[in-house]
Amino acid sequence: MDTPADPHAFRQHDHAHCAGDVLARAEVKMQALGLRLTPVRRRTLEILLEQHRAMGAYDVLERLAAEGFGKQPPVAYRALDFLEEHGLAHRIRRLNAFAACMHPGLNHSPAFLICRTCALVAEAPADPVHAALDEAAAPLGFVIERSTIEALGLCPACRGAGA
């Protein structure tokens, strides 16, 4: 199953509701898996949910340290790795950063649409792209186990501003 497009990243919306909804779904997913969001994991996810932007591990660490969670890099990296491993965050390789998953609990492999001007990131459905990759790999006898699609461009606001 693929993820629906995230209609919120590139337009005005009630972001507190958006982030709260994602956090609630993340909590349900963790309970279903018999796992828990420790205070540092939960706060890391909340930080990632503050905006539809990807954040570097050191940016997250800076915020965590300012809030008393510790200032050593493993604090942030362990929390981010946990969130990524359990489908609550995605690693955006192009930006060397992490973004909150906007669809926790759904088995998906989205394409990431990254605005080159304002750095907003949206998840978009990628089933057709992944199917094309599988089709291209099959004659070579290759089975794709994981792929990340990242597209760089302009969001509607930056495109409208003539960026």
N, C-alpha and C positions, 0 to 999 in steps of 0.2 A: 504494500500500500504506500502510496506517495502522499506527500503533504499538500494541503491546499495552499494556494498563494497567500502570503502574508499581506493583507491589504492595508495594514497600518503603517508600515515603516516609511512609506513615501507620502503620507498625507496626515493632516491634522486629525487627532483622535484623543480620546480620554486615556492617556498613557497610564495613569494610576490604575485604572480598571484593567487595561491590557496587561500590565505587569502583574497585578494581583491575581488575575485569572491564570496566567502562566505559572506563577508560584504555587497556587492552589493545586493545579494539575501535576506539578512536580512533586508536591507532598504526597498526593494520592499514588503516584507512580512509585515513590520510594517505599511507602507503606506496603504496596502490593509486592514489592521485591524483598520485603523484610529488611530494608535498609533505612537509615535515617540521615536527615540533613543535620549534621552537627552545627553548632553556632557559626563556625568559620565557613562551612560549606554553604549554609543558608545565606549568610551575609555576602559571600562571593557571588552567588546567584542573584541576589538582590542588586548588587552593584552592576552586574552585567545587564540586568533588566531595566536599569534606570533610563537607558536610551536605546534606540535601535542602532547601536554602533558596536563595533568590535573593540575590545580593549586588550592591550598588552599585559602580560603577566606582571610586569613591574608597576604598571599603572594600578592594577588591582592590589598588588602588595602595598603600595603607597597608601591606598585607602584603608586597607585592613590594619596596617601599622598605626595609622592615625586614630583608629578606633580601638586600639589596644589588643589586637589579635596577634601581634608579633611582627618582627621586621626582617626575619630571615626568608630568603626566596623559597625554601621548601614549603612554607606556610601557604603561599599562593599557588605554587605549582601542584601541591598535593590536592588542594581543593579544586583547582581547574581540571586536573586529570580525572578526579572522581566525577565531576560534573560531565565531562566529555565521555568518559567510559560508560556512564549510565544514561546518556542521551538527553542531558539537561543543558548542554552547551556544545557548540561546534567550534572547531579550530578553523580559523580562516588563514590559510597558509600565506596567501599573497600579502596579508597585513601582519603576519606573525602575531596573531591576536586571537581572541576568543569572543564569541557572541552567544548570548543566551539562545537556547532552542525555543522557538515560539510555538512548537507543537510537541511538548513532552508527552510521552505515552504512545505516540504514533510511530510505527515503524516506517521511517522515511530516509531518503537520501537526497536532500534538496540541492538545487543549484543556488549559489549565493550571488546576488546582484549587489555589487559594491559601487557606490557613487565615488568617482575619482576626485570630486571636489569637496563634498561635505562628509564623506566616509560613512554615510548611512549604509546599513546592510539589511537586505530583505531575503527571506527564504522564498524560493519559487519552485513549483513542481518540476521535476526533472525526469519523470518516467520515460518520455520519448528519447531524451539524450542518453540515458542509461541503456535503453533498449538498443539504440544505434551502436553504442560502444560494445555491447554484448555480441551483436551481429557482426561487427568488424573483427572481434577477437576470435569468434568461433572457428573460422576457417584455419586459423593459426593454432588451433587446439588450446587456446588460452581461455581460462575461466577467470573473469574479473570478480574478485571478492569484495573490493571496496574501491570507490572512486569519489573524488571531490570535484565538483564543477564550480568554478568561480568566474564570474563575468564582470568586467570593469566597464563602467559607462557613466551616464549622467542620470540622476533622479529627476523627476518632473520639476521640482523647484529649481534645481541648478540649471536644467535645460531651459527653463523659462527665464532665468536670470542671465542667459547668454554665456554661461561658464565655458 
